Amino acid sequence: MDLRHARTFVAVADLGTVSRAAERLHVAQPALSRQIAELERMLGVTLFDRVGRRLLLTGVGEQLLRDCRALLSCAAAVEDHARQLQGGEAGVLKLAASPQIIEGVLSAFLPRYAARYPAVELRLSEVMGWSATAARLEAGEIDLGQNLVGAVPPDDPRFACHPLEPIGLLAAFGASVAIEDGGRVDIARLATHPLLLLDAEYVFRRNFDAACRLAAIRPRVAYESRTPHTLLAMAEGGHGVAIVPSVMRTDRYRLRVAAVTFRGKPLRERPAIYWDRRRTLPRYATAFCEMLGAQMRDLPSTREARVRSRRR
């Protein structure tokens, strides 16, 4: 068994189909199917049940998947150590982050990092949810993964993290809506307005709902979406007040914004950069975390959010 078989097995297990795994690994589908068949013959076990077009892990496959993830992580650790011995100024840094962090923070940060580490090739990918991030970290497919601290089990010993500055919630609304007070809006003042909210899979939405319960209010949910930009567009169209993370680029819309508060304190959630504890981060990866932390400290916080508007 070689690392190619392990990577193929993990990719198919994560994605459920040979076609999607082939796309991720940049390998032709027939070759990938042959690798799975070779691995099953080599190990003498059945790893997948074929259900329609999907491949579902057998009980044996579930057990061996953990071993293959560990194998790939160890192999990646050897590569990391070699790069670190070379001085930590050159190499490949694979990062996964949410679309909101990519747009609101990384798009401006990456040129600064590239200027400091021109010999580092940064490979950025988009990921949603901690389970997907954790799986890719364990498989060695990414070196660093961004997620919200509140979405990660606090007792998970597999990962280390570098905390970043908290991200707040913003209320975005049209000029005719008068709810803010010095760049802030208490959650109780939102109760009578139609609200445009992220769906319940987002930690920010769950925290907002919890604050509403503590404030003894029942929000008027006019629309829910998995895409914050959709909420901002709906708010611009006069359909209600959008509640979005403070890293969103609200200046692209004809909207005013205010920090959402509860009992005088902003509603916020802390993000972090995670990595597999078994791996040794090269110097340029550690520097990435530190530089990103400094960049986010320089961003306007929800405590200082000012009411903004754009005119035609």
Secondary structure, DSSP 4 states (H G I P E B T S, - for coil): --HHHHHHHHHHHHHSSHHHHHHHHT--HHHHHHHHHHHHHHHTS--EEEETTEEEE-HHHHHHHHHHHHHHHHHHHHHHHHHHHTTSSSEEEEEEE-HHHIIIIIHHHHHHHHHH-TTEEEEEEE--SHHHHHHHHHTTS-SEEEEEGGGS-TT-TTEEEEE---EEEEEEE-TT----BTTEEEGGGGTTSEEEEE-TTSHHHHHHHHHHHHTT---EEEEEES-HHHHHHHHHTTS-EEEEETTS-GGGSS-EEEEEEETTEE-EE-EEEEEETTSPPPHHHHHHHHHHHHHHHTSPPGGG--------
